[in-house]
Structure formats: structure tokens, C-alpha cells
Amino acid sequence: MSNLDRSFWTGLGVRVVDPTAIAQVGALCLRDGKSGPEVLLVKSSRGRWIIPKGWPMDGHTDAETAKIEAWEEAGLRKGKVSKAPIGGYVTEKRFDDGRVATCHVSVYRIDVKEMTKTYPEATLRKRKWVSLSKAAKKVDDLGLKALLQALK
């Protein structure tokens, strides 16, 4: 079992597994569904279900970056973003040229108020609202799966 399989943290206590890991920012978009809370998943460029995420942006806080990523990748129009990360996970980023990098993803909660059908990556990504338990089954990233299971 690699370190990535056990590299999960919740709350504000960060467990650093690899000090050379690259920082990323994720958006856990939530809404009230008919049967309870639902999370928004998007398809990655490699066809995996993930949450919107990306690199930190100069001139923006990580919370602002999470909201921007949710807009670009999923069409979030309005939503309240947590000021601090609600948790996070460690994952591997696979680049098109074959390189692999370890990333620490700090996850910010966004309580979604409004979505739009037209957004920058609408033609590139599918999006889907699912319960937290279904989301945990759909994602294959073990760190993200553990984060979603902890929130159920």
C-alpha cells in the first residue's frame, strides 16, 4: 500500500506525507437534495469522477480559487464558500507527457445557490449531482473517497 492510499486528512489538521507535493485546491459543491445532501461530481479529462479542482491562482485566496474552479469546470454561478478548508486529500496528477506528481488538495465547501448550463468547460466535462454515499462509490481516488465517506 503506497502513502497515497493512506494520505487523507479532515478538518484543519494537515498530515504531510510528501513535503515535495504540489498544492491544489478543490471545491466540494453541495446542495440539499430530495433525500439529503448531494455533492457535484465532474468527469476529469481522463474520464474519472472527481470534484472541481485546480492549481492555486496568483491574486486569489484558495477559497476564491475553489469557487473559480467550480465555475470553470461545473458551472457554479452562486454559492457560499467556506473560509478555511473542510479537509483534503493527497492524490497523483498525471500529465499528458507521462509525468506524475503528488498533490495535496485542500478542499473548500461550497453551498451551491445557483448553477448555469453554459460555462467554460461545459463541452469538455459531464457533471452529476449524487448523494455523498454514491459519490464515495463513484470516485476512484482513494483520498477523495475517504473524505466523502467521512462526511456522510
Secondary structure, DSSP 8 states (H G I E B T S, - for coil): --HHHH-EEETT----S-TT-EEEEEEEEEEEETTEEEEEEEE-TTS-EE--EE---TTS-HHHHHHHHHHHHH-EEEEEE-SS-SEEEEEEEE-TTS-EEEEEEEEEEEEEEEE-S--TTTTT--EEEEEHHHHHHH---HHHHHHHHHH-
